[in-house]
Amino acid sequence: MNRIDIWDEDGPLDEAPARGATAASKFWRKDTEKACIELFGLNLDRGYRYHLYICFDSPESTKHAVERALSLFVGEPEWISLLLYEENEECPLDASWKPYREEELRDRLKRINERANSEGLKLVQERLTADILRNREIIVEYELSIRYAVEHDGEKIAVWVLGPNYLADVIPKNASEDLSTIGKVIEYDLREDGEVVLADIIEEEDYVTVRVRFETGLDKEAKK
C-alpha cells in the first residue's frame, strides 16, 4: 500500500479535493487495483478519534471521494491521505465483518476487557515484586478499537473508531449515534483474538498503571 498525504490541519480544507485529484494523477500506477481516501478526525467530546475510509477503483473518482469524506465527517478533521493498493492487498473494507448488533458488540467488548485485565495483572505481577504492588491499585489501560461499516447511498464506508478502554460503555453508544448521521451502521469488526502484550508500566504512589495492547499474528509478521 502506498500512502500519499494530501491535506493536514494547517492547510486550507477546501483545497483537499483538488490536491487529491493531483496526487492520484501522479501516483496511480498500472498495478494500482483500488484506492481509499482516509480522513482522520477527532471527536474527543464524544470519547473517541476515528479514521473514515471511502474506497474506489479509478483515479477519476478521487476528487469526488474527498468531497464525500468532507461532507460526512464528524468532529474535527486532522488530516486526509490517499491510499493506493495493488492487487491482493487488503483495504479497510476487507475486514471480518459481522452483522451489527449493539448488544452483541457490548458483550464482546466486555469479554475483551475481562481478558485484558486478567492478562495485564499477570504481566505486571511477573515484572514487579509483591512488595512494590502491595496496597496499590492496579489499573489496566488499552486502546479500544472498533471497526464499523456504514451504508451511505448504497455504498459501504468503513469507519475505524479508537478510544480509551475506560469509556467502553460510552463509545459504542456515541459512535453509533454519530455514524447514523452518515448512514446506516450495517456491520462491525473487533480484533479481539490477539495476544495481550505489555506496552508500559507506570508506578504512582497509590496505584500502578499497566498499559497493554493486542498483538495479532500480522503484527508479529510485520516486525520480522
C-alpha positions as a Markdown table, in Angstrom:
| # | Residue | x | y | z |
|---|---|---|---|---|
| 1 | Met | 0.0 | 0.0 | 0.0 |
| 2 | Asn | 1.2 | 3.5 | -0.9 |
| 3 | Arg | 0.1 | 6.4 | 1.3 |
| 4 | Ile | 0.1 | 9.9 | 0.0 |
| 5 | Asp | -0.7 | 12.8 | 2.3 |
| 6 | Ile | -3.0 | 15.3 | 0.6 |
| 7 | Trp | -4.1 | 17.6 | 3.5 |
| 8 | Asp | -3.3 | 18.4 | 7.1 |
| 9 | Glu | -4.9 | 20.8 | 9.7 |
| 10 | Asp | -2.5 | 23.6 | 8.7 |
| 11 | Gly | -3.7 | 23.8 | 5.1 |
| 12 | Pro | -6.9 | 25.2 | 3.5 |
| 13 | Leu | -9.5 | 22.4 | 3.8 |
| 14 | Asp | -11.3 | 23.4 | 0.6 |
| 15 | Glu | -8.1 | 22.6 | -1.4 |
| 16 | Ala | -8.2 | 18.9 | -0.4 |
| 17 | Pro | -10.3 | 17.6 | -3.3 |
| 18 | Ala | -8.0 | 19.2 | -5.9 |
| 19 | Arg | -4.9 | 18.0 | -4.1 |
| 20 | Gly | -6.4 | 14.5 | -4.0 |
| 21 | Ala | -7.0 | 14.6 | -7.8 |
| 22 | Thr | -3.5 | 15.8 | -8.4 |
| 23 | Ala | -2.0 | 13.1 | -6.2 |
| 24 | Ala | -4.0 | 10.4 | -8.0 |
| 25 | Ser | -2.9 | 11.6 | -11.4 |
| 26 | Lys | 0.7 | 11.5 | -10.2 |
| 27 | Phe | 0.9 | 8.3 | -8.2 |
| 28 | Trp | -1.8 | 6.0 | -9.6 |
| 29 | Arg | 0.1 | 3.3 | -11.4 |
| 30 | Lys | -0.8 | 0.5 | -13.8 |
| 31 | Asp | -0.6 | -2.0 | -10.9 |
| 32 | Thr | -2.9 | 0.1 | -8.7 |
| 33 | Glu | -6.0 | -2.1 | -8.2 |
| 34 | Lys | -8.0 | 0.2 | -5.8 |
| 35 | Ala | -7.7 | 3.2 | -3.6 |
| 36 | Cys | -9.2 | 4.8 | -0.5 |
| 37 | Ile | -9.5 | 8.3 | 0.9 |
| 38 | Glu | -8.6 | 8.2 | 4.6 |
| 39 | Leu | -9.8 | 11.1 | 6.8 |
| 40 | Phe | -8.5 | 11.1 | 10.3 |
| 41 | Gly | -10.6 | 13.1 | 12.7 |
| 42 | Leu | -11.1 | 13.8 | 16.4 |
| 43 | Asn | -14.4 | 13.6 | 18.2 |
| 44 | Leu | -13.0 | 13.8 | 21.7 |
| 45 | Asp | -16.0 | 15.3 | 23.4 |
| 46 | Arg | -17.7 | 12.0 | 22.4 |
| 47 | Gly | -14.8 | 10.0 | 23.7 |
| 48 | Tyr | -13.0 | 8.9 | 20.5 |
| 49 | Arg | -11.0 | 9.6 | 17.4 |
| 50 | Tyr | -11.5 | 7.8 | 14.1 |
| 51 | His | -10.4 | 7.0 | 10.6 |
| 52 | Leu | -13.1 | 7.3 | 7.8 |
| 53 | Tyr | -12.4 | 5.4 | 4.6 |
| 54 | Ile | -14.1 | 5.9 | 1.2 |
| 55 | Cys | -12.8 | 3.4 | -1.4 |
| 56 | Phe | -13.0 | 3.5 | -5.2 |
| 57 | Asp | -11.3 | 1.9 | -8.2 |
| 58 | Ser | -10.4 | 4.7 | -10.6 |
| 59 | Pro | -8.2 | 7.8 | -10.3 |
| 60 | Glu | -11.0 | 10.0 | -11.8 |
| 61 | Ser | -13.1 | 9.2 | -8.6 |
| 62 | Thr | -10.6 | 10.7 | -6.2 |
| 63 | Lys | -11.9 | 14.3 | -6.2 |
| 64 | His | -15.4 | 13.1 | -5.5 |
| 65 | Ala | -14.3 | 10.7 | -2.8 |
| 66 | Val | -12.5 | 13.5 | -0.9 |
| 67 | Glu | -15.6 | 15.7 | -1.3 |
| 68 | Arg | -17.8 | 13.0 | 0.1 |
| 69 | Ala | -15.4 | 12.4 | 3.1 |
| 70 | Leu | -15.6 | 16.1 | 3.8 |
| 71 | Ser | -19.4 | 16.1 | 3.7 |
| 72 | Leu | -19.7 | 13.1 | 6.0 |
| 73 | Phe | -17.1 | 13.6 | 8.8 |
| 74 | Val | -18.0 | 14.3 | 12.4 |
| 75 | Gly | -15.9 | 16.2 | 14.9 |
| 76 | Glu | -12.7 | 17.9 | 13.7 |
| 77 | Pro | -10.6 | 16.6 | 10.7 |
| 78 | Glu | -6.9 | 16.4 | 11.3 |
| 79 | Trp | -5.5 | 15.0 | 8.1 |
| 80 | Ile | -6.5 | 13.3 | 4.8 |
| 81 | Ser | -4.5 | 10.8 | 2.8 |
| 82 | Leu | -4.8 | 8.9 | -0.4 |
| 83 | Leu | -4.2 | 5.1 | 0.0 |
| 84 | Leu | -3.2 | 3.1 | -3.2 |
| 85 | Tyr | -3.5 | -0.7 | -3.2 |
| 86 | Glu | -2.0 | -3.2 | -5.6 |
| 87 | Glu | -3.8 | -6.5 | -6.4 |
| 88 | Asn | -4.4 | -8.8 | -3.4 |
| 89 | Glu | -3.6 | -6.1 | -0.9 |
| 90 | Glu | -6.3 | -5.7 | 1.7 |
| 91 | Cys | -8.1 | -2.4 | 2.1 |
| 92 | Pro | -10.2 | -1.2 | 5.1 |
| 93 | Leu | -13.3 | -2.7 | 3.6 |
| 94 | Asp | -11.8 | -6.2 | 3.8 |
| 95 | Ala | -12.5 | -6.6 | 7.5 |
| 96 | Ser | -14.0 | -9.7 | 9.0 |
| 97 | Trp | -17.4 | -8.1 | 9.2 |
| 98 | Lys | -20.3 | -9.3 | 11.5 |
| 99 | Pro | -23.9 | -8.0 | 11.2 |
| 100 | Tyr | -24.2 | -5.0 | 13.5 |
| 101 | Arg | -26.0 | -5.6 | 16.8 |
| 102 | Glu | -25.1 | -3.2 | 19.6 |
| 103 | Glu | -25.8 | -5.7 | 22.4 |
| 104 | Glu | -23.5 | -8.3 | 20.8 |
| 105 | Leu | -20.8 | -5.7 | 20.3 |
| 106 | Arg | -21.1 | -4.7 | 24.0 |
| 107 | Asp | -20.9 | -8.3 | 25.1 |
| 108 | Arg | -17.7 | -8.9 | 23.1 |
| 109 | Leu | -16.2 | -5.7 | 24.4 |
| 110 | Lys | -16.9 | -6.9 | 27.9 |
| 111 | Arg | -15.1 | -10.2 | 27.2 |
| 112 | Ile | -12.1 | -8.3 | 25.7 |
| 113 | Asn | -11.9 | -6.1 | 28.9 |
| 114 | Glu | -12.0 | -9.2 | 31.2 |
| 115 | Arg | -9.2 | -10.8 | 29.2 |
| 116 | Ala | -7.1 | -7.6 | 29.1 |
| 117 | Asn | -7.5 | -7.1 | 32.8 |
| 118 | Ser | -6.6 | -10.7 | 33.6 |
| 119 | Glu | -3.6 | -10.8 | 31.3 |
| 120 | Gly | -2.5 | -7.3 | 32.3 |
| 121 | Leu | -2.5 | -8.3 | 36.0 |
| 122 | Lys | -0.3 | -11.4 | 35.2 |
| 123 | Leu | 2.1 | -9.3 | 33.2 |
| 124 | Val | 2.7 | -6.7 | 36.0 |
| 125 | Gln | 3.0 | -9.4 | 38.6 |
| 126 | Glu | 5.7 | -11.1 | 36.5 |
| 127 | Arg | 7.7 | -7.8 | 36.5 |
| 128 | Leu | 7.1 | -6.1 | 39.8 |
| 129 | Thr | 7.5 | -7.7 | 43.2 |
| 130 | Ala | 4.7 | -8.2 | 45.7 |
| 131 | Asp | 6.3 | -5.5 | 47.9 |
| 132 | Ile | 6.0 | -2.9 | 45.2 |
| 133 | Leu | 2.4 | -3.8 | 44.4 |
| 134 | Arg | 1.3 | -4.1 | 48.0 |
| 135 | Asn | -1.5 | -1.6 | 48.9 |
| 136 | Arg | -1.5 | -0.2 | 45.3 |
| 137 | Glu | -4.5 | -0.4 | 42.9 |
| 138 | Ile | -3.6 | -1.9 | 39.6 |
| 139 | Ile | -5.2 | -0.2 | 36.6 |
| 140 | Val | -5.1 | -1.8 | 33.1 |
| 141 | Glu | -5.3 | 0.5 | 30.2 |
| 142 | Tyr | -5.5 | -0.3 | 26.4 |
| 143 | Glu | -6.9 | 1.3 | 23.3 |
| 144 | Leu | -10.4 | 0.3 | 22.4 |
| 145 | Ser | -10.7 | -0.4 | 18.6 |
| 146 | Ile | -13.9 | -0.9 | 16.8 |
| 147 | Arg | -14.4 | -1.0 | 13.0 |
| 148 | Tyr | -17.8 | -0.1 | 11.6 |
| 149 | Ala | -19.3 | -0.5 | 8.1 |
| 150 | Val | -21.8 | 2.2 | 7.3 |
| 151 | Glu | -24.1 | 2.1 | 4.3 |
| 152 | His | -24.5 | 5.5 | 2.6 |
| 153 | Asp | -26.4 | 5.9 | -0.7 |
| 154 | Gly | -25.8 | 2.2 | -1.5 |
| 155 | Glu | -22.1 | 2.4 | -0.8 |
| 156 | Lys | -20.2 | 0.8 | 2.1 |
| 157 | Ile | -18.0 | 3.2 | 4.1 |
| 158 | Ala | -15.5 | 2.0 | 6.7 |
| 159 | Val | -15.0 | 3.9 | 10.0 |
| 160 | Trp | -12.4 | 2.8 | 12.5 |
| 161 | Val | -13.1 | 4.2 | 16.0 |
| 162 | Leu | -10.4 | 4.4 | 18.7 |
| 163 | Gly | -10.6 | 5.4 | 22.3 |
| 164 | Pro | -9.6 | 4.6 | 25.9 |
| 165 | Asn | -10.9 | 1.3 | 27.3 |
| 166 | Tyr | -12.4 | 3.1 | 30.4 |
| 167 | Leu | -15.0 | 4.6 | 28.0 |
| 168 | Ala | -16.1 | 1.2 | 26.7 |
| 169 | Asp | -19.6 | 1.8 | 27.9 |
| 170 | Val | -19.8 | 5.2 | 26.3 |
| 171 | Ile | -18.0 | 4.9 | 22.9 |
| 172 | Pro | -20.3 | 2.3 | 21.3 |
| 173 | Lys | -23.4 | 4.4 | 22.0 |
| 174 | Asn | -21.8 | 7.7 | 21.0 |
| 175 | Ala | -20.2 | 6.3 | 17.8 |
| 176 | Ser | -23.4 | 4.6 | 16.6 |
| 177 | Glu | -25.4 | 7.8 | 17.2 |
| 178 | Asp | -22.8 | 9.9 | 15.3 |
| 179 | Leu | -22.4 | 7.4 | 12.5 |
| 180 | Ser | -26.2 | 7.4 | 12.0 |
| 181 | Thr | -25.7 | 11.0 | 10.6 |
| 182 | Ile | -23.7 | 9.3 | 7.8 |
| 183 | Gly | -25.9 | 6.4 | 7.1 |
| 184 | Lys | -27.0 | 3.0 | 8.5 |
| 185 | Val | -24.5 | 1.0 | 10.5 |
| 186 | Ile | -24.7 | -2.4 | 9.0 |
| 187 | Glu | -21.6 | -4.3 | 10.2 |
| 188 | Tyr | -18.8 | -4.2 | 12.7 |
| 189 | Asp | -15.4 | -5.9 | 13.4 |
| 190 | Leu | -13.4 | -6.4 | 16.6 |
| 191 | Arg | -9.8 | -7.6 | 16.6 |
| 192 | Glu | -10.0 | -9.5 | 19.9 |
| 193 | Asp | -8.0 | -12.6 | 19.1 |
| 194 | Gly | -4.6 | -11.0 | 19.5 |
| 195 | Glu | -2.1 | -11.8 | 22.3 |
| 196 | Val | -2.2 | -9.3 | 25.2 |
| 197 | Val | 1.3 | -7.9 | 25.4 |
| 198 | Leu | 2.8 | -5.3 | 27.8 |
| 199 | Ala | 3.4 | -1.8 | 26.4 |
| 200 | Asp | 4.3 | 0.1 | 29.6 |
| 201 | Ile | 4.1 | 0.2 | 33.4 |
| 202 | Ile | 3.7 | 3.5 | 35.3 |
| 203 | Glu | 4.2 | 3.5 | 39.0 |
| 204 | Glu | 2.5 | 6.1 | 41.2 |
| 205 | Glu | 2.2 | 6.4 | 44.9 |
| 206 | Asp | -1.2 | 4.7 | 45.3 |
| 207 | Tyr | -1.6 | 2.8 | 42.0 |
| 208 | Val | 0.2 | 1.1 | 39.1 |
| 209 | Thr | -1.0 | 1.6 | 35.6 |
| 210 | Val | -0.4 | -1.3 | 33.2 |
| 211 | Arg | -0.7 | -0.4 | 29.6 |
| 212 | Val | -1.2 | -3.3 | 27.2 |
| 213 | Arg | -2.1 | -3.9 | 23.6 |
| 214 | Phe | -3.4 | -6.7 | 21.5 |
| 215 | Glu | -0.8 | -8.1 | 19.1 |
| 216 | Thr | -2.1 | -10.2 | 16.2 |
| 217 | Gly | -0.2 | -12.6 | 14.0 |
| 218 | Leu | 0.0 | -9.9 | 11.3 |
| 219 | Asp | 1.6 | -7.6 | 13.8 |
| 220 | Lys | 4.3 | -10.2 | 14.6 |
| 221 | Glu | 5.0 | -10.8 | 10.9 |
| 222 | Ala | 5.4 | -7.1 | 10.3 |
| 223 | Lys | 8.2 | -7.0 | 12.9 |
| 224 | Lys | 10.3 | -9.6 | 11.1 |
